[in-house]
Amino acid sequence: MGWESFQVRTGRRVQLLDVTDEVARIVERSRVSEGICHVFVSHTTAGVTINEGADPNVARDVEAQLGRVVPKDSGYRHAEGNSDSHIKTVLVGAATAAPVRNGKLKLGTWQAIFLCEWDGPRTRTVEVAVVPVSG
């Protein structure tokens, strides 16, 4: 299977948006029984991570805490005014991976995959590849 992509429209400047269901559908369509699911965002002001998805307050806490660690206005040199977004992407990363077992995305009980929007609202593209592994 090659890369498959989908788009997500974010609603706020800073937002962790659960994309697990769409990634899981791509995994199932791939018909890979055992493998690795790679998730990548091709943006410099958005990232992707795996964290708790059961309680939406966790995502809000991450958004708020990263806002305190990397404030929007802190004398940055970048003229666009979104340096904080670039720095947050460096911290979170633009890619993540998860196992595929028995044809399904294998996350922990409480885990979800999040698109991390740092400079929205925008339309973002999420790239997914499911790579088989032999065991």
Phi, psi and omega in degrees: 000139175271194178285142173235144182232159172215159181251149180229134175257118179272158186250349182225167177298315178240123185199130169264118187244123182290119179243016185303314185299317180292319177297317180298322177296320178296318177301313181296320179294334183291336183061022174278126181280311180231128182181200180233134175258117177262134178235130186220142171242131185265052181227147180270353178236026174214153180223189178213141181209166173246129178201189183294131179247353183288322181247112182298342178293335177296313179299318179296322178295320178296314178304312183292316183293318177295330174295327177283321181291319181234084183293153181300315183247110181213032177072029180292156181272335183299124189289339183287344179082017180233030179302324178302324180294318178297318181294318178298323177294321176300318182292318184275320183098158182260002183210156173210170180217153178215154179286154170244125180230132179051039176077008183235150172296127185252092176252161175293164184311317185259359187278149174216160176259129183241133162282130181254104179271126179243353185213049185261193356287144181210169169263125183243149177253130178249127180256136181227133173229136177246118186248123179289148173234145178257147187237000000 
